[in-house]
């Protein structure tokens, strides 16, 4: 084909594909150019050089060039032309324009359950790819995808439960519940058919009204026979299905722990939710299915607070039947679910199921209230009793089922002290008064002085301080008095410096000896300054190195009638031997510590211990044994070999008188408000007192019910009011109700 044909002219203006392994370089020149611009961009070529157009558009006007070969053009002969750009405002270069933009703000989620919302516009957030795949994989029904979805949903609901919400994943809750309800297929071989159209019939046994809930679902469950064997032999398919069912139930359980999810599923899927819970609560009691039942009861605890109920509600009936279970976990969870019904609804008639409780169930509830050692069951039973006794017509039923004065009310009164902890409060009527500290430093007995002089300083001064002083935070002594006493005891005028510590070192040694003693300076009135040692006081008598007080002899010396013997002994035994041998002149026997007590030839024995008046009027006596026994009554008792050193205390002049109150308070919170079993028992008693019928009680001597029930327990209630400060407000209200009804 020649280059002058129209077809070849069109091909001249097309760009050829680049060769293999050769990059494609697009042209950047404008597509349309004027003739003047073409001529202006064409540069002259040197002689003998091949013609090279400056732009591809030049090919359109040089169709007869001998150097043009469109078929072999590779695009490398282009000339670079500057690209025209414009600036675009972004948060990086113009942050001021985006200051008011809230990055955390998200679009409002649409109401996917609104019948007018077009589902074709439904879209899961694209950023959460694992959420999206798990969501769609579960709905696909493909076994591998379902396994993948349930595994990851369990992980997500466990780790991101506070961010994972049903409203962002429409039909997820329904798909999970439908998957969990396949447990009926394992147990009976029948799979439930979920019907959402109220116009379609649901009389078939395997059809459920999932839009509003199936009122006759319990009858349908009873009519379907259980084909699951009790043994634990399972096929691979059975194990796989059961694992998927447990995972789906666990995902639901984890998600409804978030209040928004519990409200969402209870509002938008309340019909299917009721049927789902009833099915799983009524599965056969086998160990391999126990986890499913526990998870279903956990879900019921979270969602029943947003649900209405009545006495014919299959879910209410199923939960009541769980109270007779032999599994403690079922009973506790059932109590929580029953007492949470309608608590988050603003409708006062949301829970009408308390009107018709079977009498057998009431008896079972009372048995649960006797379990003192199981706090959870006991607390759940009292929660139920509190709600039950709020209605006057229920008190009539209680009267028919129980003997209130002797059975029910005494049990509630006994629970008023449950978990009570003893406490004590004291009021000081008279403060203790002790004797003032001694004004004189005790003298050092010769025996002690001899032992002290054998020590070198500063050990000698430390020993002397411990033998003559004791720590006392309320006492003090002047530094000059302490220094003079030390010098008088140990200073030797024949030795330069007296052989004692200098004053400054001695005062420092006082603080080293007694850890709580401190040298202080007190500025007195005027210019007087007082230097004291705070924290020590003198002892009444000197103490031995081992910490026992010396025993001083107070016998009047016959040779010096106006003076006392004043000899000191380290032990009571030494003092006793000194009195009997040296003052009474008794002869010692061969047994150590024993003396000859035979009657004297003349009346020579008398008692001269510390001016004793015993024999002052009658005169001396010849009865040696009698006088020796009297003298022994003045002497201190013998010391045990393993006796501990006494703690030197000041004499008490006036005893401390304290009035004590002993309480048994039950638990309260940080705000001082009562809670727990005892508080609930008080509320139950108050409800009974409010709602007792105002008529005579048969078999109680014509007394009114209020008198017959509480008259014999009023003193016990008052006693508990006095001891349990935590429940005084509630028990006061109870007593006031009883008083008002007695008028």
C-alpha positions in Angstrom: 0.0 0.0 0.0 1.5 3.4 -1.0 1.9 6.2 1.4 -0.5 8.5 -0.6 -3.6 6.4 0.2 -6.0 7.6 2.9 -5.4 4.5 4.9 -1.7 5.1 5.1 -2.2 8.7 6.1 -4.4 7.7 9.0 -1.8 5.3 10.3 0.8 8.0 10.2 -1.0 9.8 13.1 -1.3 6.7 15.3 1.2 5.6 18.0 2.7 2.2 17.6 3.1 -0.2 20.5 6.6 -0.4 21.9 8.9 -3.3 21.2 9.3 -6.1 23.6 11.4 -5.2 26.7 11.3 -1.6 25.7 9.5 1.0 27.8 6.7 3.0 26.4 7.3 6.8 26.5 4.0 8.8 26.0 4.1 12.1 24.3 3.4 15.1 26.4 2.7 17.8 23.7 -0.8 19.1 23.1 -2.9 17.0 20.7 -4.2 20.0 18.7 -1.6 22.7 17.6 -1.9 25.7 15.2 0.1 25.9 12.0 2.2 28.7 13.5 3.1 26.7 16.5 4.1 23.8 14.3 6.5 25.9 12.3 7.8 27.6 15.5 8.8 24.3 17.1 10.5 22.9 14.0 14.2 23.6 14.2 16.4 23.7 11.1 18.5 20.6 10.4 22.2 20.7 9.5 23.2 19.6 5.9 23.5 15.9 5.5 21.7 15.1 8.7 18.5 13.0 8.7 15.3 14.9 9.2 13.9 14.5 12.8 10.6 16.0 13.6 10.4 17.8 16.9 6.8 16.6 17.6 4.7 13.6 16.5 2.3 16.1 15.0 4.9 17.0 12.4 4.4 13.6 10.8 1.0 14.7 9.6 2.6 17.5 7.5 5.7 15.5 6.2 4.1 12.6 4.6 6.5 12.6 1.7 9.7 12.6 3.8 12.2 10.0 2.7 13.3 9.6 6.3 9.9 8.7 7.8 9.1 5.1 8.5 6.0 4.8 10.6 6.2 1.1 10.8 9.6 1.1 12.5 9.1 4.3 14.7 9.9 3.4 18.4 9.0 6.8 20.0 12.5 7.7 21.1 12.8 10.7 18.8 10.6 12.9 21.0 11.7 16.2 22.5 10.9 16.8 26.2 8.3 19.4 26.7 7.6 21.0 30.2 4.4 19.6 31.8 1.8 22.1 33.0 0.7 21.4 36.6 -1.5 23.2 39.1 -1.3 23.2 42.9 -4.0 21.2 44.9 -4.8 22.0 48.5 -4.1 19.1 50.8 -3.9 18.7 54.7 -0.1 18.6 54.2 0.4 21.9 52.4 -2.7 23.8 53.6 -3.4 22.5 57.1 -5.4 25.6 57.9 -8.1 24.6 55.4 -8.6 21.2 57.2 -8.4 22.3 60.8 -12.1 21.8 61.4 -12.1 18.3 59.9 -12.8 15.6 62.5 -10.9 12.5 61.4 -12.6 10.3 64.1 -16.1 11.2 62.9 -17.8 8.5 60.9 -21.0 8.5 58.9 -24.2 7.6 60.6 -25.0 3.9 60.2 -28.2 3.3 58.2 -31.0 1.3 59.7 -30.5 -1.9 57.7 -33.7 -3.3 59.2 -35.9 -0.5 58.0 -38.1 -2.0 55.3 -37.7 1.1 53.1 -33.9 0.9 53.1 -32.7 -0.4 49.7 -30.4 -3.4 50.4 -28.6 -2.9 47.1 -26.9 0.1 48.6 -25.6 -2.0 51.5 -21.8 -2.0 51.8 -19.5 -3.3 54.6 -16.6 -0.9 55.4 -13.9 -1.7 52.9 -11.1 -0.9 55.4 -11.9 -4.0 57.5 -11.1 -6.7 55.0 -11.0 -9.6 57.6 -14.4 -8.5 59.0 -15.8 -8.4 55.5 -14.5 -11.8 54.5 -15.7 -13.4 57.7 -19.1 -11.8 57.4 -19.6 -12.9 53.8 -17.9 -16.3 54.3 -20.4 -17.1 57.1 -23.3 -16.2 54.9 -22.0 -18.2 52.0 -22.5 -21.6 53.6 -19.4 -23.0 52.0 -17.8 -25.3 54.7 -14.2 -24.0 54.4 -15.4 -20.4 54.4 -17.7 -21.0 57.4 -14.8 -22.5 59.3 -12.5 -19.6 58.4 -15.3 -17.1 59.3 -16.2 -18.6 62.7 -12.5 -19.0 63.7 -11.8 -15.3 63.0 -15.1 -14.1 64.5 -14.2 -15.8 67.8 -10.9 -14.0 67.8 -12.4 -10.7 66.8 -15.2 -10.9 69.4 -12.7 -11.8 72.1 -10.1 -9.1 71.3 -12.1 -6.3 69.7 -15.5 -6.9 71.4 -15.8 -3.2 72.3 -15.5 -2.2 68.6 -17.3 -5.1 66.9 -21.0 -4.1 66.5 -23.9 -5.8 64.9 -25.1 -2.6 63.3 -22.1 -2.5 61.0 -22.7 -6.1 59.8 -26.3 -6.6 58.9 -27.7 -10.2 59.1 -24.6 -11.3 61.1 -26.6 -11.8 64.3 -29.3 -13.8 62.4 -26.7 -15.9 60.6 -25.0 -16.7 63.8 -28.2 -17.7 65.6 -29.3 -19.8 62.7 -26.0 -21.6 62.7 -26.2 -22.2 66.5 -29.8 -23.5 66.2 -28.4 -26.4 64.1 -27.8 -28.1 67.4 -31.3 -29.4 67.0 -30.2 -31.1 63.8 -27.5 -33.0 65.8 -29.8 -33.9 68.6 -33.0 -34.8 66.7 -32.2 -34.9 63.0 -34.6 -32.0 62.4 -33.5 -28.6 61.2 -35.6 -25.5 62.1 -37.1 -23.6 59.2 -37.2 -19.9 60.0 -40.2 -18.0 58.8 -40.1 -14.2 58.5 -43.4 -13.7 56.7 -46.3 -13.4 59.1 -48.7 -14.4 56.4 -47.1 -17.8 55.9 -48.4 -20.6 58.2 -46.2 -22.0 60.9 -48.2 -25.0 62.0 -45.6 -27.4 60.8 -43.5 -28.8 63.7 -40.2 -27.6 62.3 -41.3 -24.1 61.4 -40.6 -21.1 63.7 -42.0 -17.6 63.5 -38.7 -15.8 63.7 -40.2 -12.4 63.2 -42.3 -12.3 66.4 -41.2 -15.4 68.2 -43.0 -18.8 68.4 -45.2 -19.0 71.5 -45.7 -22.7 71.1 -42.0 -23.6 70.7 -41.9 -25.6 73.9 -44.6 -27.9 72.6 -42.7 -28.3 69.4 -39.5 -29.2 71.2 -41.3 -31.8 73.3 -42.9 -33.4 70.2 -39.6 -33.8 68.4 -37.9 -37.0 69.8 -34.2 -36.8 70.8 -32.1 -39.2 68.7 -28.7 -38.2 70.1 -27.1 -41.1 72.0 -25.7 -40.6 75.5 -22.3 -42.1 74.7 -19.4 -40.0 73.7 -18.6 -41.8 70.4 -18.7 -39.1 67.7 -18.1 -39.1 64.0 -15.8 -36.5 62.4 -18.8 -34.8 60.7 -20.6 -34.6 64.1 -17.5 -33.1 65.9 -17.1 -30.6 63.1 -20.7 -29.4 63.2 -20.7 -29.2 67.0 -17.5 -27.1 66.9 -19.1 -24.7 64.5 -22.2 -24.4 66.6 -20.2 -23.7 69.7 -18.1 -21.1 68.0 -21.2 -19.3 66.6 -22.8 -19.3 70.1 -19.5 -18.1 71.7 -19.3 -15.2 69.2 -22.8 -14.1 70.1 -22.0 -14.4 73.8 -18.9 -12.2 73.4 -20.6 -9.6 71.3 -23.7 -9.1 73.6 -21.4 -8.2 76.5 -21.3 -4.8 74.8 -24.5 -3.0 75.8 -25.1 -1.6 72.3 -25.0 -5.1 70.8 -27.4 -6.5 73.4 -29.9 -3.7 72.7 -29.5 -4.0 69.0 -30.2 -7.8 68.8 -33.0 -7.5 71.4 -34.8 -4.8 69.3 -34.2 -5.8 65.7 -34.1 -9.6 66.0 -36.2 -10.2 69.1 -38.4 -12.9 67.6 -35.5 -15.1 66.4 -33.6 -14.2 69.6 -36.3 -15.7 71.8 -36.5 -18.9 69.8 -32.8 -19.2 69.7 -32.5 -18.9 73.5 -35.4 -21.4 74.1 -33.8 -23.9 71.8 -30.4 -23.8 73.3 -31.7 -23.7 76.9 -33.7 -26.9 76.3 -31.1 -29.0 74.6 -30.4 -32.4 76.2 -28.4 -32.4 79.4 -25.2 -33.9 78.1 -21.6 -32.9 79.1 -20.6 -32.1 75.6 -23.6 -29.7 75.2 -23.1 -28.0 78.6 -20.9 -25.2 77.2 -23.7 -24.3 74.7 -26.2 -24.0 77.5 -24.0 -21.9 79.7 -23.3 -19.5 76.8 -27.0 -19.3 76.0 -27.7 -18.4 79.6 -25.0 -15.7 79.5 -26.6 -14.2 76.4 -30.0 -14.3 78.2 -28.6 -12.4 81.1 -27.5 -9.5 78.8 -30.5 -9.3 76.5 -33.4 -9.9 78.9 -33.0 -6.4 80.3 -34.3 -5.1 77.0 -37.1 -7.6 76.6 -40.7 -7.9 77.8 -42.1 -11.1 79.3 -45.1 -12.6 80.9 -46.0 -15.8 82.7 -46.7 -17.7 79.4 -43.4 -16.6 77.7 -41.5 -19.7 76.6 -38.2 -18.1 77.5 -39.4 -17.2 81.0 -40.6 -20.8 81.5 -37.4 -22.2 80.3 -35.4 -20.1 82.7 -37.6 -21.1 85.6 -37.0 -24.7 84.8 -33.2 -24.1 85.0 -33.7 -23.3 88.8 -34.2 -27.1 89.3 -31.0 -28.0 87.5 -28.3 -30.0 89.3 -25.7 -27.7 87.7 -24.8 -24.8 89.9 -23.8 -22.7 86.9 -27.2 -23.1 85.3 -29.0 -21.9 88.5 -26.8 -18.9 89.0 -27.1 -17.7 85.3 -30.8 -18.4 85.3 -31.3 -16.2 88.4 -29.4 -13.4 86.7 -31.4 -13.6 83.5 -34.7 -13.8 85.4 -34.1 -10.8 87.6 -32.8 -8.7 84.7 -36.0 -8.9 82.7 -37.2 -5.5 81.5 -34.9 -3.6 83.9 -33.7 -1.3 81.0 -37.2 -0.6 79.7 -39.2 2.4 80.7 -42.4 0.5 80.7 -43.6 -0.4 84.2 -45.6 -3.4 82.9 -42.6 -4.8 81.0 -42.3 -7.8 83.4 -45.6 -9.4 84.1 -44.3 -12.8 84.7 -44.3 -12.5 88.5 -48.0 -12.8 88.6 -48.2 -16.6 88.2 -45.2 -18.4 89.6 -45.8 -22.1 90.2 -45.9 -23.1 93.9 -43.3 -25.8 93.3 -40.9 -23.1 91.9 -41.5 -20.9 95.0 -40.6 -23.8 97.3 -37.4 -24.4 95.2 -36.6 -20.7 95.6 -36.9 -21.0 99.3 -34.5 -24.0 99.3 -32.0 -21.9 97.4 -32.3 -19.1 100.0 -31.0 -21.7 102.7 -27.6 -22.1 101.0 -25.5 -19.8 103.2 -22.2 -21.2 101.8 -23.1 -20.3 98.2 -23.3 -16.6 98.0 -24.1 -16.4 94.3 -27.2 -18.6 94.5 -28.3 -17.0 97.8 -28.0 -13.5 96.3 -29.9 -14.5 93.2 -32.7 -16.0 95.2 -33.1 -12.8 97.3 -33.1 -10.7 94.1 -36.0 -12.8 92.9 -37.8 -12.6 96.2 -37.4 -8.9 96.3 -39.1 -8.5 92.9 -41.8 -11.1 93.8 -42.8 -9.4 97.1 -43.3 -6.0 95.4 -46.8 -7.1 94.4 -49.6 -7.5 97.0 -51.3 -10.4 95.2 -48.0 -12.4 95.5 -48.1 -12.1 99.3 -51.4 -14.0 99.3 -49.7 -16.8 97.4 -46.8 -16.8 99.9 -49.3 -17.2 102.7 -50.7 -20.3 101.0 -47.3 -21.8 100.3 -45.3 -21.0 103.5 -45.9 -20.5 107.1 -44.7 -16.9 107.2 -44.3 -16.4 111.0 -42.3 -19.5 111.6 -40.6 -20.3 108.3 -40.2 -17.5 105.8 -39.8 -14.4 108.0 -37.4 -15.9 110.5 -35.2 -17.0 107.6 -35.1 -13.4 106.2 -34.4 -12.1 109.7 -31.4 -14.5 110.1 -30.0 -13.2 106.8 -29.9 -9.6 108.2 -26.5 -10.5 109.7 -25.1 -12.3 106.7 -21.4 -11.4 106.1 -21.4 -9.2 109.2 -18.0 -8.2 110.4 -17.4 -7.4 114.1 -16.3 -3.9 114.9 -15.9 -1.8 118.1 -16.4 1.8 119.0 -15.0 3.3 122.2 -15.9 6.4 124.2 -13.5 7.5 126.9 -15.3 8.4 130.1 -12.2 9.1 132.2 -8.6 9.5 131.0 -5.8 7.6 132.7 -3.6 9.4 135.1 -0.1 8.2 136.0 2.3 9.3 138.7 4.7 12.1 137.8 8.3 11.0 137.0 10.7 10.8 139.9 12.5 14.0 140.6 15.7 12.3 141.8 18.1 10.0 140.0 18.3 6.6 141.8 21.4 6.0 143.8 23.8 3.3 142.6 24.1 0.4 145.0 27.6 -0.6 145.9 27.2 -3.9 144.1 26.2 -2.1 140.9 28.9 0.6 141.3 31.5 -2.1 141.5 30.4 -3.6 138.2 30.3 -0.2 136.6 33.8 0.8 137.6 35.2 -2.2 135.9 34.0 -0.8 132.5 35.7 1.7 130.3 34.1 4.8 128.8 31.8 5.3 126.9 30.5 1.8 127.8 30.4 2.7 131.5 28.2 5.8 131.0 25.9 3.8 128.7 25.5 1.1 131.2 24.8 3.6 134.0 22.1 5.3 131.8 20.4 2.0 131.1 20.4 1.1 134.8 19.0 4.4 136.1 16.9 5.8 133.2 14.2 4.6 130.8 12.7 6.0 127.6 9.5 7.9 128.1 8.2 10.3 125.4 6.3 12.4 127.9 9.3 13.1 130.2 12.4 15.2 130.1 15.5 16.0 132.3 17.9 18.9 132.2 21.3 18.4 130.7 23.0 20.0 133.7 21.3 17.7 136.2 22.2 14.6 134.2 25.8 15.8 133.8 26.2 16.5 137.5 24.7 13.1 138.5 27.2 11.4 136.1 30.1 13.4 137.6 29.1 12.7 141.2 29.0 9.0 140.5 32.2 8.5 138.6 34.5 11.6 138.7 37.8 10.9 140.5 39.6 14.2 141.7 42.9 12.4 141.6 42.8 11.9 137.9 43.1 14.8 135.4 39.6 15.5 134.0 38.0 13.2 136.6 38.3 10.2 134.4 34.9 10.9 132.9 33.6 11.9 129.4 33.5 15.6 128.5 30.1 17.2 128.7 29.5 17.3 124.9 30.5 13.7 124.4 28.4 12.6 127.3 25.3 14.3 126.0 26.0 12.8 122.6 26.3 9.4 124.2 22.9 9.8 125.8 21.3 10.0 122.3 23.3 7.0 121.2 22.1 5.0 124.2 18.4 5.9 123.9 17.3 6.1 120.2 14.3 8.3 121.0 16.2 10.7 123.3 16.9 14.1 121.8 19.0 17.1 123.1 16.9 20.2 122.8 17.1 23.9 123.6 14.0 25.6 125.0 13.8 29.4 125.0 12.1 30.2 128.2 10.4 33.5 129.2 12.7 36.5 128.9 16.4 35.7 128.2 16.3 32.3 130.0 17.4 29.3 127.9 16.9 25.7 129.0 18.9 22.8 127.8 17.1 19.5 128.2 17.1 15.8 127.1 13.7 15.0 125.8 12.4 11.4 125.9 13.9 9.8 129.1 13.0 9.7 132.8 14.7 8.5 136.0 13.8 5.1 137.4 12.4 4.6 140.9 15.2 2.2 141.6 18.4 1.2 139.9 18.2 -1.9 137.6 20.7 -4.6 137.1 22.6 -5.3 133.9 20.1 -8.0 133.1 17.1 -5.6 133.3 15.7 -6.5 136.7 15.2 -3.9 139.5 17.4 -4.1 142.7 15.6 -5.2 145.8 16.3 -2.7 148.7 16.2 -3.7 152.3 13.8 -1.5 154.3 14.5 -3.0 157.8 15.2 -0.6 160.6 18.8 -1.0 161.8 18.8 -1.8 165.5 22.1 0.0 165.9 20.8 3.1 164.2 17.0 3.4 165.1 16.5 6.4 162.9 17.9 4.9 159.7 16.9 2.1 157.3 19.3 -0.6 156.2 19.0 0.4 152.5 21.2 -2.5 151.2 20.3 -3.6 147.7 20.2 -7.1 146.3 19.9 -8.3 142.7 17.4 -11.1 143.5 14.5 -11.5 145.9 16.2 -14.7 147.3 19.3 -12.7 148.3 17.1 -10.1 150.1 15.1 -12.9 151.9 18.3 -14.6 153.1 19.6 -11.2 154.3 16.5 -10.4 156.4 16.3 -13.8 158.0 19.9 -14.3 158.8 21.2 -10.8 159.6 18.1 -9.0 161.0 16.1 -11.8 162.6 19.2 -13.9 163.5 17.6 -17.2 162.3 19.9 -20.2 162.0 20.1 -21.7 158.5 19.4 -25.4 158.0 21.2 -27.9 155.7 18.6 -27.2 153.0 19.5 -23.9 151.1 17.0 -21.2 151.8 15.5 -22.8 154.9 15.9 -21.7 158.5 15.2 -23.0 162.0 11.8 -21.8 163.0 11.6 -23.4 166.5 10.0 -21.3 169.2 12.4 -19.0 170.8 13.2 -19.1 174.6 12.2 -15.5 175.0 10.1 -12.9 173.1 12.8 -11.5 170.8 11.3 -11.6 167.4 9.5 -8.6 165.9 8.9 -6.9 162.5 10.8 -3.7 161.8 10.1 -3.6 158.0 9.4 0.0 156.9 7.7 1.1 160.2 5.4 -1.9 160.3 3.0 -1.5 163.2 2.2 -5.2 163.7 4.1 -5.8 166.9 4.3 -2.2 168.1 1.6 -2.6 170.7 2.0 -6.2 171.7 5.8 -6.2 171.6 8.2 -8.9 170.5 7.0 -12.5 170.3 8.7 -15.9 170.9 6.7 -17.5 168.0 9.5 -17.6 165.4 7.4 -19.2 162.7 4.6 -16.7 163.0 6.9 -13.7 162.9 8.9 -15.1 160.0 5.7 -15.7 158.0 4.6 -12.1 158.7 8.0 -10.7 157.6 7.9 -12.8 154.4 4.6 -11.1 153.4 6.6 -7.8 153.0 9.2 -9.4 150.7 8.9 -9.7 146.9 8.0 -13.0 145.4 10.6 -15.4 144.2 11.6 -15.0 140.5 11.2 -17.8 138.0 14.5 -18.9 136.4 13.1 -18.0 132.8 11.4 -14.8 133.8 11.5 -11.9 131.3 12.8 -8.5 132.4 9.9 -6.2 133.3 8.9 -3.1 131.4 9.3 -0.2 133.8 6.1 1.9 133.8 4.9 4.7 135.9 2.4 4.0 138.6 -1.3 4.5 137.5 -3.0 6.9 139.8 -6.4 6.9 138.0 -7.6 4.1 135.8 -8.8 4.8 132.2 -12.6 4.3 132.0 -13.9 3.5 128.5 -17.4 2.6 127.3 -17.3 0.2 124.4 -20.0 -0.6 121.8 -19.7 -3.8 119.8 -21.3 -4.0 116.3 -21.8 -6.5 113.5 -21.9 -4.4 110.4 -22.8 -5.9 107.0 -21.1 -4.8 103.8 -21.3 -1.2 102.5 -19.8 0.4 99.3 -17.5 3.4 99.0 -20.5 5.8 99.4 -21.6 4.2 102.6 -24.6 2.5 101.0 -25.4 -1.1 102.0 -25.4 -3.9 99.5 -25.3 -7.7 99.5 -27.5 -10.5 100.9 -28.3 -8.7 104.2 -29.5 -5.6 102.5 -31.7 -7.6 100.1 -33.2 -9.5 103.0 -34.1 -6.2 104.7 -35.9 -5.1 101.5 -37.8 -8.3 101.3 -39.0 -8.0 104.9 -40.1 -4.4 104.2 -42.0 -5.4 101.1 -43.8 -8.1 103.1 -44.7 -5.6 105.8 -46.1 -3.2 103.2 -48.2 -5.8 101.3 -49.6 -8.0 104.1 -53.4 -8.2 103.9 -55.2 -6.2 106.4 -57.4 -9.0 107.7 -57.5 -11.5 110.5 -55.1 -14.5 110.2 -56.8 -17.9 110.7 -55.2 -20.2 113.2 -53.6 -17.2 115.0 -56.2 -16.4 117.6 -57.9 -13.7 115.5 -54.8 -11.5 115.1 -54.3 -9.5 112.0 -51.7 -10.8 109.6 -49.4 -7.9 110.4 -49.5 -8.8 114.1 -49.3 -12.6 113.5 -46.2 -12.4 111.3 -44.0 -9.8 113.0 -45.1 -9.6 116.6 -42.9 -12.4 117.8 -39.8 -11.1 115.9 -39.9 -7.4 116.8 -37.4 -7.6 119.6 -35.0 -9.5 117.3 -35.3 -6.8 114.6 -34.6 -4.1 117.2 -31.6 -6.0 118.4 -30.2 -6.3 114.9 -31.0 -2.6 114.3 -28.8 -1.8 117.3 -25.9 -4.0 116.2 -25.9 -3.6 112.5 -25.3 0.1 111.7 -25.3 -0.6 107.9 -29.0 -1.4 107.8 -30.4 1.1 110.3 -32.2 3.1 107.6 -33.9 0.1 106.1 -34.7 -1.5 109.5 -36.0 1.9 110.7 -38.4 1.9 107.7 -39.5 -1.6 108.5 -40.2 -0.8 112.2 -42.1 2.4 111.2 -44.3 0.4 108.8 -45.0 -2.1 111.6 -45.9 0.7 114.0 -48.1 2.4 111.5 -50.0 -0.8 110.8 -50.4 -1.5 114.5 -52.5 1.7 115.0 
